[in-house]
Each structure stands twice: as C-alpha cells, then as structure tokens.
Amino acid sequence: MAKEIKSKIVGYEVVKADQSAAELKKPENNVVHMHESVERPEMLLGSTYKIKTPLSDHALYITINDIILNEGTEHEQRRPFEIFINSKNMENFQWVLALTRVISAVFRKGGDSTFLVEEMKAVFDPKGGYFKRGGKFMPSLVAEIGEAIETHMQMIGMIKSELDEHQKAFIEKKKQELKQAKKPEMSHAEEESSFPEGASLCGKCSTKSVVYMDGCMTCLSCGDSKCG
C-alpha cells in the first residue's frame, strides 16, 4: 500500500536482508550526548599541559578533564568537561579564572566546542607576541592556551590533525636529512632547536621552519610548500 510522506525526510537507512523487524525498531534514545544536565562523575580523566612563556618567570599549568559518554558501547566518546589553569604568577589571575569558567561552561553546553580553538588562537596581544620554544610564533598568551586545547582535542579525536602519518614521516625524514647535511657547521643552540637557525617564518602555521630544500621553499612544521 502506498503511503504519502507529508513531513521532511531527515534521514534514511538501507535495510539489510538479515535484519529482523525487532532490530529495525530498536530505539537509540538511550544514547547520551553532552548537555548541561549531564552530572559530573566522582572521577574524571584529565591531562595537564605546561606553558612556559617569556612573559613570566612562572609557568602555567592547564588541566583539562574529560567525561566518557556511553562507556562500553559503540557510541562511546570522550569529551572535555572542565578546564583549570594554575600558576604561581597571580598577575593574570582574574581574567584567567573568568576564562576557565567560560570555557568549562561551553564544554558542558554540548555541541561542537572546537570553535573555541580558532577564536582563542586569533587573539593578539597589543604589546606584541613571542616565539615559543621550537620557533612557533604566539600572538598572545590566550592564543597559546587555545593551542593547548587544540592539542588536547586532537588527542581525544575531536579535531583531526592536518597531517596524516605519511606526511609526518616525510617531514621528519627531511628534517633529519637537513640536520645531517649541516651538522658540522651547526651551533649548540641550533642543535637543540627543532628547526634550523636560519629558517624563515611560515605564513600558514606561524613557525620559523621554512627552509630551501629540494629546489623549493618548504615548511618543516606543517609541510606547506610553494611547489605544491
């Protein structure tokens, strides 16, 4: 018997030959998604990231705690639940505390919270930024906190890395080849750095890691190349 569809189709599924009627009617309402009403468990898994900047003698320690939703099922996912930032430097205490509370609230709100990364990394300090160890330029302390959140989200699978394993291996190989070629003339500071001392700033990833090799200017951090 034909049936008229009057409402908008929002999804569909191809029925397999071996599926029973009971399986097709199986509800998925028991899948828990992140929302404001999710209760905080007694224990959360967390990771702590250390930030040491030239702006202060004291480091910042960023702790992000995650909640495991739908544990033990095919819908299991790990999502950030709260963030804490601690330091002996009390100069920025007021705005740092406010920032952690706002970020934690966004985490618990649910939905896609990855937008926080780009918003924070786009904050510029009017006094000027700084280069962190390894040669990457940071426009502000807020931007570096944003990068720590990005690193964490990549670790738990919320953000995919721009480089796949093959690209990472290729870049690492080129870095080692360049170091071996220049080893006799390298300074002690250059040996400790991730990139050559004479490298220029990459316009894509803001890291001093662009060198001339294989007939082209190539970034040894993100792989960006003018040769494509």
HELIX and SHEET records of a PDB file:
HELIX    1   1 ALA A   21  LEU A   24  1                                   4    
HELIX    2   2 PHE A   93  LYS A  109  1                                  17    
HELIX    3   3 PHE A  115  LYS A  121  1                                   7    
HELIX    4   4 LEU A  141  MET A  155  1                                  15    
HELIX    5   5 GLU A  165  LYS A  182  1                                  18    
HELIX    6   6 LYS A  183  GLU A  185  5                                   3    
HELIX    7   7 HIS A  188  GLU A  192  1                                   5    
SHEET    1   A 3 LEU A  45  ILE A  51  0                                        
SHEET    2   A 3 LEU A  60  LEU A  69 -1                                        
SHEET    3   A 3 GLN A  77  ASN A  86 -1                                        
SHEET    1   B 2 TYR A 130  PHE A 131  0                                        
SHEET    2   B 2 PHE A 137  MET A 138 -1                                        
SHEET    1   C 3 SER A 200  LEU A 201  0                                        
SHEET    2   C 3 LYS A 208  MET A 213 -1                                        
SHEET    3   C 3 CYS A 216  CYS A 219 -1                                        
END                                                                             
